[in-house]
């Protein structure tokens, strides 16, 4: 439908969209980037949506004010690796790598993309190992494994057995990464979230409740780390 700007200090840009599945007006603020979306049923008049938006202005501004700023992964700072802050060290190295002292980046290139490349490499190795382990426990196999920077989900399993994960899971504690791998591998058996599915998850990763809650409580913080310089 387009966009609408809610005037004020500061002005707020709002994306307007219609959805055939929407039964009522709804306002959503992304915890990742602060993007505001107003969803409307197909036949709702635009003026009704705008009036609803203005009625929620106080709530909306308060919610946006509570969003934490984006953290940048740069030289001299730290980045989470398996739940532990690791110092980012710039020096005359030819390529970025992980050492006992920290995450080394070349000082003649932007640090963020180098840090991201190291994290992606370790994420692929860790997620492949976990997926192999849980698939073997279920006597199943997956067709392929891909690593992406997804915002809407931490992982997925297609009907063809293709696994996909967010590489940002490597920043979380190991038990969180393992839970997500167990969750997606369990879909090789049950392509739903019915009780039988959760029984399958519990069979290969019994204590999944705590890491699942960790993602709900802290997952947005992983997405709010920027690796762009």
CORFEN-V65161 format. One record per pair of residues at least 24 apart in sequence whose ideal C-beta (glycine too) atoms are under 8 Angstrom apart, sorted by sequence separation. I is the first residue (numbers start at 1). J is the second residue. If there is no record, write none. Layout:
I/J
I/J
This chain:
12/36
14/38
16/40
18/42
25/49
36/60
79/103
98/122
123/147
27/52
155/180
183/208
18/44
27/53
154/180
155/181
179/205
182/208
25/52
88/115
120/147
157/184
161/188
178/205
36/64
155/183
156/184
157/185
27/56
155/184
179/208
16/46
34/64
75/105
157/187
29/60
157/188
180/211
75/107
131/163
159/191
175/207
179/211
16/49
27/60
34/67
178/211
179/212
4/38
29/63
157/191
29/64
175/210
176/211
180/215
31/67
75/111
79/115
175/211
179/215
74/111
29/67
73/111
74/112
81/119
127/165
173/211
176/214
1/40
14/53
73/112
175/214
176/215
72/112
79/119
81/122
173/214
73/115
123/165
127/169
172/214
73/116
124/167
126/169
127/170
142/185
172/215
123/167
126/170
1/46
123/168
140/185
4/50
123/169
142/188
172/218
6/53
120/167
123/170
130/177
134/181
138/185
141/188
172/219
6/54
12/60
119/167
122/170
126/174
130/178
133/181
134/182
138/186
140/188
4/53
8/57
12/61
119/168
140/189
120/170
127/177
131/181
135/185
138/188
172/222
6/57
119/170
126/177
130/181
134/185
138/189
171/222
12/64
119/171
130/182
134/186
8/61
131/184
135/188
169/222
6/60
123/177
127/181
131/185
168/222
171/225
168/223
168/225
154/215
138/200
138/203
154/219
137/203
138/204
137/204
134/204
134/205
151/223
82/170
83/171
81/170
82/171
83/172
81/171
82/172
83/173
80/171
82/173
83/174
79/171
80/172
82/174
83/176
82/177
116/227
115/227
112/226
113/227
112/227
113/228
112/228
113/229
112/229
111/229
32/151
110/229
80/222
80/225
79/225
73/225
68/221
71/224
72/225
73/226
70/224
71/225
72/226
73/227
69/224
70/225
71/226
72/227
74/229
68/224
70/226
32/220
31/220
32/223
31/223
32/224
